[in-house]
């Protein structure tokens, strides 16, 4: 789907969020803003609040950070707005996630690609997970992969997103790791993780591709078995007993990062100042507790490292999208 950029620049009004107040003479003194490319209350709101609250409470800014909401086009409205209207604003950051990289790969941001903004950094991350019922026949990921190879249509996957979404991508990459074409998958789309998990427990699907953080309340219930975490290393705490897909011999990772970008014409000096600010924030103990309370794990990628990381993700997603016929 293509979007008319002139229309997108003006089609979504800004709804100003409430700001937090504190002060520090050595902090950023100008008013800063974070755009959440969605309605209040979702993941992008959380991402903006993470920066706004964290920077304020640790004294890295001395004036309230404004949080604005710009829903539309699953992020496309905000992306077009920044490129077309505020491409050099040194005080504006925009919330983004792995979902933004997926949508860029699918061409859902109109004329713009991943190279059109300056990717700033990520302050937190969640990870995908492969989940089955506790009484499922698969004790580990290898068992599931073996059955998937024998009969791809015999295993019903489900998650909170349609074909092409993040949750579908997790299932598609899992199939690919088993040597199965994602086109052969049986996949059922639901409205969200809660509905998907209910479908799993109700035997309407057999495999749920969810996120680690949303599983925490269910880990001790005895009703589910997490076959694999789609992280690069095992997570600690309540997730310590969950093996990664990689350690089971399957190269499948799905980090759901929470990060930010800036306009393409922001100066190097202003960009680097923001990189330094976020790096400093990520090292604060108070921020670590704030991030943990929001169900996120540490992720420390900033500046050029993060920029290269996001662009490489988009390339990977484009290749996958072509393989399964989502794009030309």
Residue frames as qw, qx, qy, qz and C-alpha x, y, z in Angstrom:
[[0.000, 0.888, 0.460, 0.000, 0.00, 0.00, 0.00],
 [0.421, 0.235, 0.004, 0.876, 1.33, 3.45, -0.94],
 [0.172, -0.771, -0.464, 0.401, 0.56, 6.68, 0.88],
 [0.290, 0.803, 0.151, 0.499, 0.26, 10.22, -0.46],
 [0.557, -0.100, -0.381, 0.731, 3.00, 12.02, 1.43],
 [0.051, -0.329, 0.002, -0.943, 1.39, 15.46, 1.28],
 [0.647, -0.480, -0.340, -0.485, -1.78, 14.07, 2.82],
 [0.792, -0.279, -0.471, 0.269, 0.11, 12.16, 5.48],
 [0.356, 0.215, -0.307, 0.856, 1.97, 15.24, 6.62],
 [0.228, -0.208, 0.160, -0.938, -1.21, 16.87, 7.77],
 [0.593, -0.259, -0.597, -0.474, -3.77, 14.11, 8.23],
 [0.660, -0.405, -0.602, 0.196, -3.21, 13.31, 11.91],
 [0.203, -0.865, 0.087, -0.450, -3.58, 15.92, 14.64],
 [0.409, 0.248, -0.689, 0.544, -1.16, 15.98, 17.53],
 [0.638, -0.671, -0.271, -0.264, -2.63, 15.18, 20.91],
 [0.172, 0.633, -0.551, 0.516, -0.34, 16.46, 23.60],
 [0.741, -0.293, -0.589, 0.138, 0.43, 14.15, 26.47],
 [0.483, -0.872, 0.004, -0.081, 0.89, 15.19, 30.05],
 [0.520, 0.586, -0.454, 0.424, 4.45, 16.06, 31.05],
 [0.768, -0.465, -0.323, 0.299, 6.52, 15.29, 34.11],
 [0.054, 0.925, -0.127, 0.354, 8.37, 17.95, 36.06],
 [0.778, -0.473, -0.023, 0.412, 11.80, 18.17, 37.70],
 [0.239, 0.960, -0.140, 0.047, 14.95, 20.23, 37.20],
 [0.806, -0.289, 0.184, 0.483, 18.69, 20.10, 36.70],
 [0.061, 0.898, -0.148, -0.411, 20.89, 23.04, 35.72],
 [0.204, -0.497, 0.729, 0.425, 23.26, 20.79, 33.75],
 [0.544, 0.297, 0.784, 0.039, 20.62, 19.01, 31.71],
 [0.188, 0.353, 0.593, 0.699, 19.19, 19.68, 28.26],
 [0.023, 0.342, 0.381, -0.859, 17.50, 23.06, 28.76],
 [0.358, 0.109, -0.363, -0.854, 15.29, 23.28, 25.66],
 [0.746, 0.090, 0.387, -0.535, 11.87, 21.70, 25.44],
 [0.002, 0.232, -0.919, -0.317, 12.10, 18.19, 23.97],
 [0.744, 0.165, 0.091, -0.641, 9.40, 16.11, 22.36],
 [0.200, -0.120, 0.958, 0.165, 8.72, 12.46, 21.61],
 [0.638, 0.153, -0.236, -0.717, 6.15, 11.46, 19.02],
 [0.454, -0.001, 0.879, -0.143, 4.32, 8.19, 19.64],
 [0.277, 0.148, -0.593, -0.742, 3.05, 7.03, 16.20],
 [0.335, -0.333, -0.871, -0.137, -0.15, 5.59, 17.68],
 [0.460, -0.701, -0.219, -0.500, -2.97, 6.33, 20.08],
 [0.232, -0.602, 0.576, -0.503, -2.25, 6.66, 23.83],
 [0.802, -0.287, 0.372, -0.370, -1.77, 3.51, 25.85],
 [0.960, 0.272, -0.064, 0.002, 0.09, 1.23, 23.45],
 [0.867, -0.127, 0.051, 0.480, 3.68, 0.16, 22.93],
 [0.426, 0.523, 0.055, 0.736, 4.76, 3.41, 21.29],
 [0.366, -0.830, -0.028, -0.420, 3.30, 5.39, 24.18],
 [0.858, -0.481, 0.033, 0.178, 5.30, 3.17, 26.55],
 [0.751, 0.195, 0.063, 0.627, 8.44, 3.84, 24.48],
 [0.115, 0.714, 0.019, 0.691, 8.02, 7.62, 24.63],
 [0.592, -0.756, 0.002, -0.278, 7.21, 7.53, 28.33],
 [0.904, -0.202, -0.046, 0.373, 10.30, 5.43, 28.93],
 [0.512, 0.346, -0.009, 0.786, 12.45, 8.23, 27.51],
 [0.175, -0.733, -0.092, -0.651, 10.40, 11.08, 29.01],
 [0.740, -0.655, -0.050, -0.141, 10.25, 9.64, 32.52],
 [0.884, -0.125, -0.046, 0.449, 13.79, 8.29, 32.46],
 [0.441, 0.446, -0.014, 0.779, 15.45, 11.47, 31.21],
 [0.298, -0.753, -0.050, -0.584, 13.43, 13.59, 33.62],
 [0.805, -0.584, -0.049, -0.092, 13.94, 11.48, 36.72],
 [0.842, -0.133, 0.014, 0.523, 17.67, 11.09, 36.16],
 [0.192, -0.834, 0.006, 0.518, 18.15, 14.81, 35.53],
 [0.515, -0.010, 0.545, 0.661, 19.26, 14.51, 31.90],
 [0.048, 0.549, 0.398, 0.733, 16.65, 17.05, 30.82],
 [0.132, -0.195, -0.529, 0.815, 15.47, 19.94, 32.99],
 [0.459, 0.150, 0.013, -0.876, 12.19, 20.70, 31.27],
 [0.714, 0.163, 0.607, -0.307, 9.26, 18.35, 30.75],
 [0.082, -0.120, 0.804, 0.576, 9.45, 16.23, 27.62],
 [0.615, 0.259, 0.070, -0.741, 6.28, 16.62, 25.58],
 [0.316, 0.045, 0.934, 0.161, 4.69, 13.36, 24.42],
 [0.489, 0.359, -0.124, -0.785, 2.58, 13.74, 21.27],
 [0.596, 0.147, 0.788, -0.040, 0.41, 11.13, 19.59],
 [0.367, 0.508, -0.383, -0.679, 0.30, 10.77, 15.82],
 [0.645, 0.091, 0.757, -0.060, -1.61, 7.60, 14.90],
 [0.643, 0.651, 0.007, -0.404, -2.14, 6.49, 11.33],
 [0.707, 0.584, -0.391, -0.076, -0.77, 4.08, 8.79],
 [0.936, -0.295, -0.074, 0.178, 0.84, 1.89, 11.49],
 [0.593, -0.517, 0.141, 0.601, 3.61, 4.47, 11.86],
 [0.512, 0.392, 0.421, 0.638, 3.60, 5.86, 8.32],
 [0.027, -0.934, -0.264, -0.238, 1.95, 9.17, 9.24],
 [0.496, -0.822, 0.141, 0.240, 4.65, 10.02, 11.78],
 [0.695, -0.124, 0.427, 0.565, 7.45, 8.84, 9.49],
 [0.373, 0.611, 0.423, 0.555, 6.19, 11.01, 6.64],
 [0.213, -0.959, -0.170, -0.072, 5.61, 13.96, 8.98],
 [0.595, -0.645, 0.232, 0.419, 9.19, 13.88, 10.26],
 [0.589, 0.064, 0.492, 0.637, 10.62, 13.59, 6.75],
 [0.241, 0.639, 0.486, 0.546, 8.37, 16.21, 5.21],
 [0.214, -0.898, -0.199, -0.329, 7.90, 18.77, 7.97],
 [0.490, -0.827, 0.262, -0.089, 10.39, 18.36, 10.82],
 [0.923, 0.272, -0.172, 0.211, 13.40, 16.80, 9.16],
 [0.482, 0.447, -0.384, 0.648, 15.95, 18.96, 11.01],
 [0.518, -0.735, -0.004, -0.438, 14.31, 19.38, 14.44],
 [0.370, 0.423, -0.720, 0.406, 17.09, 18.87, 17.03],
 [0.297, -0.220, 0.627, -0.686, 14.69, 18.40, 19.94],
 [0.823, 0.086, 0.015, -0.562, 12.38, 15.79, 18.42],
 [0.061, -0.242, 0.965, 0.079, 12.67, 12.03, 18.77],
 [0.740, 0.037, -0.226, -0.632, 10.14, 9.49, 17.48],
 [0.638, -0.246, 0.693, -0.229, 9.31, 6.14, 19.05],
 [0.648, 0.389, -0.544, -0.366, 9.96, 3.09, 16.90],
 [0.729, -0.276, 0.596, -0.191, 10.18, -0.67, 17.26],
 [0.334, -0.117, 0.870, 0.343, 10.90, -3.86, 15.35],
 [0.431, 0.616, 0.648, -0.125, 7.40, -3.41, 13.93],
 [0.219, 0.869, -0.096, -0.433, 8.54, -0.23, 12.19],
 [0.138, -0.487, 0.762, 0.404, 11.37, -2.16, 10.54],
 [0.403, 0.258, 0.875, 0.079, 8.88, -4.80, 9.36],
 [0.367, 0.793, 0.415, -0.254, 6.55, -2.16, 7.91],
 [0.067, 0.782, -0.393, -0.478, 9.42, -0.40, 6.15],
 [0.266, -0.221, 0.883, 0.318, 10.42, -3.73, 4.61],
 [0.352, 0.472, 0.808, 0.019, 6.85, -4.22, 3.38],
 [0.173, 0.266, 0.384, 0.867, 6.75, -0.76, 1.80],
 [0.202, -0.724, -0.660, -0.014, 4.04, 0.50, 4.13],
 [0.275, -0.674, -0.155, 0.668, 5.70, 3.86, 4.77],
 [0.439, 0.865, 0.141, -0.201, 5.08, 5.13, 1.25],
 [0.594, 0.755, -0.210, 0.182, 7.99, 6.67, -0.64],
 [0.154, -0.794, 0.528, -0.258, 10.37, 6.45, 2.32],
 [0.852, 0.083, -0.502, 0.124, 12.79, 3.67, 3.19],
 [0.753, -0.550, -0.214, 0.289, 14.92, 2.92, 6.26],
 [0.588, 0.081, 0.011, 0.805, 17.63, 5.28, 5.01],
 [0.023, 0.713, 0.300, 0.634, 15.36, 8.32, 5.31],
 [0.486, -0.836, -0.002, -0.256, 15.83, 8.94, 9.05],
 [0.247, 0.546, -0.688, 0.410, 18.63, 8.84, 11.61],
 [0.813, -0.365, -0.446, -0.085, 18.15, 5.82, 13.85],
 [0.161, -0.799, 0.331, -0.476, 19.10, 6.93, 17.34],
 [0.095, 0.306, -0.874, 0.364, 19.13, 4.03, 19.75],
 [0.681, -0.355, -0.556, -0.317, 17.14, 1.51, 21.78],
 [0.235, -0.528, 0.517, -0.631, 16.51, 1.64, 25.53],
 [0.589, -0.131, 0.700, -0.382, 14.86, -1.73, 25.96],
 [0.435, 0.224, -0.744, -0.456, 13.90, -4.96, 24.26],
 [0.792, -0.070, 0.463, -0.391, 11.54, -7.88, 24.59],
 [0.023, 0.334, -0.877, -0.344, 11.99, -11.22, 22.83],
 [0.745, 0.050, -0.354, -0.563, 9.76, -13.59, 20.95],
 [0.370, -0.257, 0.851, -0.269, 8.92, -17.04, 22.27],
 [0.529, 0.021, -0.725, -0.441, 7.61, -20.34, 20.93],
 [0.382, -0.159, 0.631, -0.656, 4.86, -21.55, 23.25],
 [0.514, -0.126, -0.760, -0.377, 2.74, -24.71, 23.44],
 [0.729, -0.512, -0.021, -0.453, 0.36, -26.19, 26.00],
 [0.349, -0.571, 0.709, -0.222, 1.89, -28.10, 28.88],
 [0.763, 0.019, 0.633, -0.132, 0.36, -31.37, 27.61],
 [0.608, 0.684, -0.262, -0.306, 1.56, -30.86, 24.00],
 [0.987, 0.043, 0.054, 0.142, 3.58, -33.74, 22.51],
 [0.575, 0.618, -0.217, 0.490, 6.65, -31.52, 21.99],
 [0.693, -0.599, -0.196, 0.349, 9.09, -31.39, 24.88],
 [0.372, -0.542, 0.217, 0.721, 11.55, -29.11, 23.10],
 [0.367, 0.687, -0.172, -0.603, 11.97, -27.12, 19.89],
 [0.017, 0.343, -0.871, -0.350, 13.62, -30.06, 18.14],
 [0.297, 0.291, 0.899, -0.140, 10.50, -32.18, 18.62],
 [0.385, 0.722, 0.301, -0.490, 8.32, -29.47, 17.09],
 [0.193, 0.662, -0.493, -0.530, 10.70, -28.95, 14.17],
 [0.174, -0.122, 0.957, 0.195, 10.76, -32.66, 13.42],
 [0.347, 0.517, 0.761, -0.184, 6.96, -32.81, 13.14],
 [0.270, 0.788, 0.023, -0.553, 6.89, -29.57, 11.15],
 [0.029, 0.481, -0.727, -0.489, 9.30, -31.05, 8.60],
 [0.218, 0.125, 0.964, 0.089, 7.24, -34.22, 8.25],
 [0.050, 0.644, 0.726, 0.236, 3.91, -32.44, 7.88],
 [0.149, 0.069, -0.087, 0.983, 3.97, -28.61, 7.69],
 [0.411, -0.346, -0.323, -0.779, 0.20, -28.45, 7.41],
 [0.652, -0.356, -0.669, 0.005, -0.25, -30.62, 10.46],
 [0.415, -0.340, -0.442, 0.719, 0.79, -27.96, 13.00],
 [0.006, 0.844, 0.408, 0.348, -1.47, -24.95, 13.61],
 [0.387, -0.051, -0.249, 0.886, 0.33, -21.73, 14.57],
 [0.096, -0.842, -0.454, -0.277, -1.44, -18.65, 15.86],
 [0.421, -0.231, -0.247, 0.841, -0.64, -15.20, 17.22],
 [0.055, 0.801, 0.398, -0.445, -1.83, -11.62, 17.54],
 [0.069, 0.644, -0.323, -0.690, -1.21, -10.34, 14.04],
 [0.817, 0.509, 0.128, -0.239, -2.03, -11.05, 10.41],
 [0.851, 0.184, 0.221, 0.440, 0.32, -12.44, 7.75],
 [0.412, 0.655, -0.020, 0.633, 3.25, -10.03, 7.51],
 [0.421, -0.849, 0.073, -0.310, 3.05, -8.93, 11.14],
 [0.045, -0.651, 0.704, -0.280, 5.79, -9.39, 13.74],
 [0.677, -0.201, 0.631, -0.323, 4.13, -12.43, 15.29],
 [0.895, 0.417, 0.099, -0.125, 3.69, -14.02, 11.89],
 [0.404, 0.756, -0.502, 0.116, 7.35, -13.29, 11.11],
 [0.387, -0.497, 0.730, -0.265, 8.35, -15.30, 14.19],
 [0.842, 0.126, 0.484, -0.202, 6.38, -18.27, 12.92],
 [0.723, 0.680, -0.108, -0.054, 7.77, -17.83, 9.39],
 [0.154, 0.741, -0.634, 0.161, 11.38, -17.72, 10.59],
 [0.603, -0.292, 0.698, -0.254, 10.78, -20.78, 12.76],
 [0.877, 0.371, 0.271, -0.144, 9.45, -22.65, 9.73],
 [0.524, 0.778, -0.345, 0.041, 12.44, -21.55, 7.64],
 [0.193, -0.637, 0.719, -0.200, 14.81, -22.83, 10.33],
 [0.726, -0.033, 0.661, -0.186, 13.12, -26.22, 10.00],
 [0.169, -0.148, 0.776, 0.589, 13.59, -26.17, 6.22],
 [0.223, 0.592, 0.774, -0.008, 9.88, -25.52, 5.65],
 [0.108, 0.353, 0.304, 0.878, 8.56, -22.78, 3.39],
 [0.131, 0.207, 0.485, -0.839, 6.51, -20.22, 5.36],
 [0.474, 0.063, -0.386, -0.789, 3.93, -20.50, 2.57],
 [0.541, -0.115, -0.820, -0.146, 3.09, -23.97, 3.88],
 [0.052, -0.009, -0.698, 0.714, 2.34, -22.80, 7.42],
 [0.303, -0.654, -0.641, -0.263, -1.12, -23.04, 8.89],
 [0.233, -0.019, -0.350, 0.907, -1.44, -19.72, 10.70],
 [0.189, -0.750, -0.617, -0.146, -4.43, -18.22, 12.51],
 [0.186, 0.346, -0.148, 0.908, -4.49, -14.47, 13.24],
 [0.349, -0.676, -0.618, 0.198, -5.97, -13.04, 16.45],
 [0.021, -0.947, -0.130, -0.294, -6.45, -9.55, 17.84],
 [0.089, -0.813, 0.466, -0.337, -3.68, -9.78, 20.41],
 [0.264, 0.349, -0.866, 0.242, -1.54, -11.92, 22.66],
 [0.417, -0.075, 0.657, -0.624, -4.26, -12.51, 25.24],
 [0.806, 0.288, 0.050, -0.514, -6.71, -13.84, 22.67],
 [0.610, 0.472, -0.631, -0.082, -3.98, -15.98, 21.12],
 [0.017, 0.299, -0.865, 0.403, -3.01, -17.52, 24.43],
 [0.626, 0.081, 0.473, -0.614, -6.66, -18.28, 25.18],
 [0.799, 0.402, -0.252, -0.370, -6.89, -20.00, 21.79],
 [0.374, 0.431, -0.808, 0.145, -3.83, -22.08, 22.64],
 [0.217, -0.134, 0.806, -0.533, -5.26, -23.15, 26.00],
 [0.690, 0.257, 0.324, -0.594, -8.59, -23.89, 24.32],
 [0.590, -0.019, 0.762, 0.266, -6.92, -26.20, 21.75],
 [0.542, 0.784, 0.215, -0.214, -7.85, -23.96, 18.81],
 [0.476, 0.764, -0.427, 0.084, -4.16, -23.60, 17.88],
 [0.947, -0.174, -0.175, 0.206, -1.14, -25.71, 18.79],
 [0.628, -0.072, -0.081, 0.771, 1.75, -23.22, 18.76],
 [0.045, -0.972, -0.228, 0.037, 1.65, -19.61, 19.92],
 [0.606, 0.248, -0.054, 0.754, 4.41, -17.22, 18.81],
 [0.275, -0.921, -0.267, -0.067, 4.27, -14.61, 21.55],
 [0.217, 0.736, -0.366, 0.527, 6.62, -12.45, 23.60],
 [0.515, -0.018, -0.717, 0.470, 8.52, -13.41, 26.75],
 [0.056, -0.119, 0.399, -0.907, 7.25, -10.50, 28.84],
 [0.627, -0.148, -0.132, -0.753, 3.58, -11.31, 28.24],
 [0.768, -0.054, -0.633, -0.084, 4.19, -14.89, 29.38],
 [0.146, 0.340, -0.670, 0.643, 5.55, -14.04, 32.82],
 [0.560, -0.215, 0.353, -0.718, 2.18, -14.29, 34.65],
 [0.915, 0.097, -0.117, -0.373, 1.63, -17.74, 33.11],
 [0.421, 0.515, -0.738, 0.114, 5.01, -19.38, 33.68],
 [0.087, -0.197, 0.858, -0.466, 4.07, -20.87, 37.05],
 [0.696, 0.037, 0.094, -0.711, 0.53, -21.82, 36.07],
 [0.464, -0.129, 0.876, 0.025, 1.57, -25.23, 34.77],
 [0.651, 0.563, 0.418, -0.293, -0.59, -24.70, 31.68],
 [0.575, 0.797, -0.169, -0.073, 2.06, -23.74, 29.13],
 [0.803, -0.253, 0.281, 0.460, 5.49, -24.90, 28.01],
 [0.235, 0.907, -0.217, -0.275, 7.88, -22.42, 26.42],
 [0.943, 0.186, 0.139, 0.237, 9.89, -24.38, 23.88],
 [0.636, 0.137, 0.070, 0.757, 12.28, -21.55, 23.06],
 [0.077, -0.863, -0.115, 0.486, 13.12, -17.94, 23.70],
 [0.660, 0.615, 0.209, 0.378, 14.02, -16.09, 20.51],
 [0.215, -0.952, 0.207, 0.066, 16.87, -14.22, 22.19],
 [0.536, 0.645, -0.526, 0.143, 20.60, -14.36, 21.61],
 [0.238, 0.217, -0.830, 0.456, 21.28, -15.59, 25.17],
 [0.400, -0.513, -0.758, 0.047, 19.11, -16.95, 27.96],
 [0.221, -0.683, 0.031, -0.695, 17.27, -14.37, 30.00],
 [0.192, 0.142, -0.786, 0.570, 17.58, -14.43, 33.76],
 [0.420, -0.070, 0.389, -0.817, 15.07, -14.45, 36.59],
 [0.724, 0.161, 0.512, -0.432, 11.82, -16.31, 35.85],
 [0.755, 0.585, -0.153, -0.254, 13.03, -17.04, 32.30],
 [0.169, -0.679, 0.710, 0.073, 16.31, -18.71, 33.28],
 [0.585, -0.055, 0.809, -0.011, 15.09, -22.25, 32.50],
 [0.684, 0.650, 0.253, -0.215, 13.86, -21.37, 29.00],
 [0.616, -0.168, 0.481, 0.601, 16.44, -22.37, 26.35],
 [0.260, 0.625, -0.216, -0.703, 17.03, -20.21, 23.31],
 [0.867, 0.460, 0.095, -0.166, 16.33, -21.49, 19.82],
 [0.379, 0.769, -0.513, 0.049, 19.99, -20.99, 19.01],
 [0.260, -0.491, 0.800, -0.226, 21.25, -23.26, 21.75],
 [0.763, 0.134, 0.586, -0.237, 18.87, -25.94, 20.43],
 [0.498, -0.051, 0.687, 0.527, 20.47, -25.70, 17.02],
 [0.306, 0.703, 0.579, 0.279, 18.08, -23.33, 15.22],
 [0.306, -0.049, 0.020, 0.951, 19.13, -19.87, 14.10],
 [0.145, -0.712, -0.530, -0.437, 15.98, -17.98, 15.03],
 [0.270, -0.284, -0.414, 0.821, 16.03, -14.71, 16.97],
 [0.023, -0.704, -0.475, -0.527, 13.34, -12.10, 17.33],
 [0.279, -0.275, -0.403, 0.827, 14.19, -9.05, 19.45],
 [0.003, 0.822, 0.493, 0.285, 11.32, -6.58, 19.85],
 [0.432, -0.074, -0.216, 0.873, 13.33, -3.44, 20.48],
 [0.064, -0.909, -0.405, 0.078, 11.97, -0.16, 21.77],
 [0.534, -0.173, 0.123, 0.819, 13.90, 2.72, 20.28],
 [0.122, 0.858, 0.199, -0.458, 13.87, 6.08, 18.55],
 [0.585, 0.311, 0.349, 0.663, 14.77, 7.92, 15.36],
 [0.062, -0.685, -0.091, 0.720, 15.33, 11.56, 14.38],
 [0.559, 0.788, 0.109, -0.235, 14.88, 13.56, 11.19],
 [0.867, 0.262, 0.149, 0.398, 17.33, 13.00, 8.34],
 [0.375, 0.712, -0.053, 0.591, 18.71, 16.58, 8.40],
 [0.597, -0.802, 0.015, 0.018, 19.47, 16.78, 12.12],
 [0.258, 0.811, -0.502, 0.154, 23.08, 17.89, 12.52],
 [0.730, 0.120, -0.621, 0.260, 25.76, 15.47, 13.63],
 [0.084, 0.287, -0.548, 0.781, 26.30, 17.53, 16.78],
 [0.602, -0.193, 0.184, -0.752, 22.62, 17.33, 17.80],
 [0.889, 0.038, -0.398, -0.222, 22.36, 13.67, 16.84],
 [0.594, 0.205, -0.647, 0.431, 25.48, 12.78, 18.85],
 [0.186, -0.315, 0.456, -0.811, 24.21, 14.75, 21.84],
 [0.810, -0.137, -0.001, -0.571, 21.07, 12.59, 21.86],
 [0.828, 0.158, -0.533, 0.075, 23.14, 9.42, 21.48],
 [0.291, 0.286, -0.637, 0.654, 25.22, 10.42, 24.51],
 [0.463, -0.269, 0.279, -0.797, 22.09, 11.31, 26.49],
 [0.902, -0.063, -0.176, -0.390, 20.45, 7.92, 25.85],
 [0.708, 0.230, -0.599, 0.294, 23.68, 6.02, 26.53],
 [0.018, 0.321, -0.566, 0.759, 24.01, 7.80, 29.85],
 [0.680, -0.198, 0.116, -0.696, 20.40, 7.06, 30.72],
 [0.890, 0.057, -0.413, -0.183, 20.78, 3.36, 29.93],
 [0.556, 0.231, -0.648, 0.466, 23.60, 3.09, 32.48],
 [0.283, -0.413, 0.359, -0.788, 21.59, 4.52, 35.37],
 [0.058, -0.079, -0.959, 0.267, 20.45, 2.09, 38.09],
 [0.358, 0.357, 0.450, -0.736, 17.19, 3.98, 38.51],
 [0.547, 0.393, -0.349, -0.652, 16.46, 3.58, 34.83],
 [0.260, 0.159, -0.948, -0.095, 17.23, -0.15, 34.96],
 [0.151, 0.252, 0.827, -0.480, 14.47, -0.55, 37.55],
 [0.445, 0.463, 0.095, -0.760, 12.10, 1.56, 35.45],
 [0.446, 0.353, -0.670, -0.478, 12.78, -0.59, 32.38],
 [0.118, 0.009, -0.984, 0.132, 12.32, -3.83, 34.33],
 [0.297, 0.327, 0.609, -0.658, 8.97, -2.61, 35.70],
 [0.551, 0.494, -0.107, -0.663, 7.79, -2.21, 32.13],
 [0.908, 0.121, 0.392, -0.078, 8.65, -5.80, 31.24],
 [0.616, 0.752, -0.230, 0.041, 11.69, -4.95, 29.12],
 [0.873, -0.235, 0.086, 0.418, 15.21, -6.34, 29.04],
 [0.219, -0.752, 0.250, 0.570, 18.39, -4.29, 28.52],
 [0.731, 0.490, 0.312, 0.359, 19.48, -3.38, 25.02],
 [0.285, -0.780, 0.136, 0.540, 22.46, -1.15, 24.46],
 [0.546, 0.296, 0.486, 0.614, 22.67, -0.12, 20.82],
 [0.015, 0.875, 0.195, -0.442, 23.12, 3.55, 20.02],
 [0.022, 0.746, -0.363, -0.557, 24.25, 5.83, 17.23],
 [0.410, 0.499, -0.630, -0.433, 25.92, 4.27, 14.19],
 [0.063, -0.103, 0.988, -0.096, 25.69, 0.79, 15.73],
 [0.409, 0.410, 0.671, -0.463, 21.92, 1.04, 16.07],
 [0.452, 0.619, -0.165, -0.620, 21.52, 2.69, 12.68],
 [0.271, 0.384, -0.830, -0.300, 23.35, -0.19, 10.97],
 [0.188, 0.066, 0.942, -0.272, 21.41, -2.74, 13.04],
 [0.497, 0.495, 0.432, -0.566, 17.99, -1.43, 11.99],
 [0.472, 0.601, -0.373, -0.526, 18.94, -1.16, 8.32],
 [0.118, 0.267, -0.949, -0.114, 20.26, -4.73, 8.35],
 [0.348, 0.249, 0.807, -0.407, 16.98, -5.89, 9.91],
 [0.532, 0.577, 0.103, -0.611, 14.98, -4.20, 7.17],
 [0.349, 0.489, -0.704, -0.378, 17.07, -5.95, 4.50],
 [0.066, -0.057, 0.988, -0.126, 16.45, -9.31, 6.19],
 [0.418, 0.415, 0.619, -0.520, 12.71, -8.68, 6.41],
 [0.481, 0.581, -0.246, -0.609, 12.56, -7.61, 2.76],
 [0.215, 0.322, -0.893, -0.230, 14.15, -10.89, 1.73],
 [0.180, 0.168, 0.921, -0.301, 11.68, -12.88, 3.81],
 [0.452, 0.517, 0.301, -0.662, 8.74, -10.88, 2.46],
 [0.442, 0.502, -0.524, -0.528, 9.80, -11.66, -1.11],
 [0.053, 0.173, -0.983, -0.022, 10.23, -15.34, -0.35],
 [0.185, 0.345, 0.865, -0.314, 6.67, -15.66, 0.86],
 [0.145, 0.487, 0.655, 0.560, 5.14, -13.42, -1.79],
 [0.148, -0.774, -0.448, 0.422, 4.24, -10.43, 0.39],
 [0.088, 0.828, -0.171, -0.527, 6.23, -8.10, -1.87],
 [0.809, 0.587, -0.016, 0.019, 7.60, -8.22, -5.41]]
